[in-house]
Amino acid sequence: MRHRRAFIALAALVMITAALTLAGCGGKKVVKPSEESVRASRALGALQDMERAYEARDIKGVMEHVSQDLRGGYAEYMSHIRKDVEAFKKIQLETRVDRVEETADEVRLVFHWNCRWTTDEGKTVEGRGNSVFVYTDKGTVSLVSVTGDSPFGVVK
């Protein structure tokens, strides 16, 4: 009698497991991210790439995500970054994104930043600010506008 109850319980467990597996409850479903989520992630990635390149004092790496049509001037922006790299031996930048806003054509990153620049002589300069970076995403993510205090190119 005891074996029969155990057999029935085991059989019921096997049937429940099989039913759940066939119903799809046994595995993870892949959820495709929204287009907005993908665009926001790419813009955030571009900002992080720019931050890492700036800390590495890599002008080309920072400018890789900057549009030739940057409002305010591509060449001027690059010139300011070059001056930072020449003036400072070490750059430590931290950014904190507050929000992401999207339109059909643009992704806006609103963020705060703190930076510490150190000269060859060991003098440290600290700064902080708020920025809005506007990116377009047409295959590649490009910075088209900067509003507020840009962390890149502080030496004018």
C-alpha positions in Angstrom: 0.0 0.0 0.0 2.8 2.4 0.9 4.6 1.6 -2.4 1.4 2.3 -4.4 1.0 5.8 -2.7 4.6 6.6 -3.5 4.2 5.5 -7.1 1.0 7.6 -7.5 2.8 10.7 -6.0 5.8 10.1 -8.3 3.6 9.7 -11.3 1.7 12.9 -10.4 5.0 14.8 -10.0 6.2 13.6 -13.4 3.0 14.7 -15.1 3.0 18.1 -13.4 6.6 18.7 -14.5 5.9 17.6 -18.0 2.9 19.9 -18.2 4.8 22.9 -16.9 7.6 22.2 -19.4 5.3 21.9 -22.3 3.4 25.1 -21.2 6.7 27.0 -21.3 7.0 27.6 -17.6 10.2 25.6 -17.4 12.3 28.0 -19.4 13.1 31.7 -19.8 11.4 33.7 -22.5 13.6 36.1 -24.5 12.2 39.6 -24.4 13.3 41.9 -27.2 14.3 45.3 -25.8 12.4 48.3 -27.1 13.9 50.6 -29.8 14.0 53.4 -27.2 15.9 51.2 -24.7 18.5 50.3 -27.4 18.9 54.0 -28.4 19.3 55.1 -24.8 21.8 52.3 -24.1 23.9 53.3 -27.1 23.9 57.0 -26.0 24.9 56.0 -22.5 27.7 53.8 -24.0 28.9 56.8 -26.1 29.1 59.0 -23.0 31.0 56.2 -21.1 33.4 55.8 -24.1 34.1 59.5 -24.1 34.7 59.5 -20.4 37.2 56.6 -20.6 39.0 58.2 -23.6 39.2 61.6 -21.8 40.7 60.0 -18.7 43.2 58.2 -21.0 43.9 61.6 -22.6 42.9 60.2 -26.0 41.6 63.1 -28.0 40.7 60.9 -31.0 38.7 58.5 -28.7 36.7 61.4 -27.2 36.0 62.9 -30.7 34.9 59.5 -32.1 31.4 60.1 -30.8 31.2 63.8 -31.7 29.4 64.9 -34.9 31.2 67.1 -37.4 28.0 69.2 -37.2 28.4 69.8 -33.4 26.5 73.0 -32.5 29.2 75.3 -31.3 31.9 73.9 -33.6 33.6 70.5 -33.9 37.1 72.1 -34.4 36.7 74.4 -31.4 35.5 71.5 -29.2 38.5 69.4 -30.2 40.8 72.3 -29.6 39.6 72.7 -26.0 40.0 69.0 -25.3 43.5 69.1 -26.8 44.3 72.0 -24.4 43.1 69.9 -21.5 45.3 67.0 -22.5 48.3 69.2 -22.9 47.7 71.0 -19.6 47.0 68.0 -17.4 49.0 64.9 -16.7 46.1 63.1 -15.1 42.3 63.4 -15.5 39.7 61.7 -13.3 36.1 62.1 -14.4 33.0 60.8 -12.9 29.6 61.2 -14.4 26.1 60.4 -13.0 23.2 60.4 -15.5 20.0 61.8 -13.9 17.7 61.1 -16.8 17.4 60.2 -20.5 15.0 62.0 -22.7 14.2 60.9 -26.2 12.5 62.3 -29.3 12.2 60.7 -32.7 15.6 62.0 -33.7 17.6 62.6 -30.6 18.6 61.2 -27.2 19.3 63.7 -24.5 21.4 62.7 -21.5 21.1 65.0 -18.5 24.0 64.4 -16.1 26.1 65.7 -13.3 29.9 65.4 -13.4 32.9 65.7 -11.1 36.4 66.0 -12.4 39.9 66.2 -11.0 42.7 67.4 -13.2 46.3 67.2 -12.1 49.2 69.1 -13.7 52.8 67.8 -14.3 53.8 69.8 -11.2 51.2 67.9 -9.1 48.8 70.8 -8.8 45.2 69.6 -8.6 42.2 71.4 -10.0 38.7 70.2 -9.2 35.4 71.0 -11.0 31.8 69.9 -11.2 28.9 70.8 -13.3 25.7 69.8 -15.0 25.4 69.0 -18.7 22.9 68.0 -21.3 24.4 66.0 -24.1 22.2 65.6 -27.2 23.1 62.6 -29.4 21.7 61.5 -32.7 21.6 57.8 -33.6 21.7 57.2 -37.3 23.7 53.9 -37.3 26.4 55.5 -35.1 25.8 57.6 -32.0 27.0 61.2 -32.5 27.1 64.1 -30.1 25.4 67.1 -31.8 24.8 69.5 -28.9 26.2 70.4 -25.5 24.3 72.6 -23.0 25.5 73.5 -19.6 28.9 72.8 -18.2 30.8 70.3 -20.4 33.3 68.2 -18.6 35.4 67.9 -21.7 37.5 70.9 -22.8 37.6 73.0 -19.7 40.7 74.9 -20.7 39.6 77.7 -23.0 
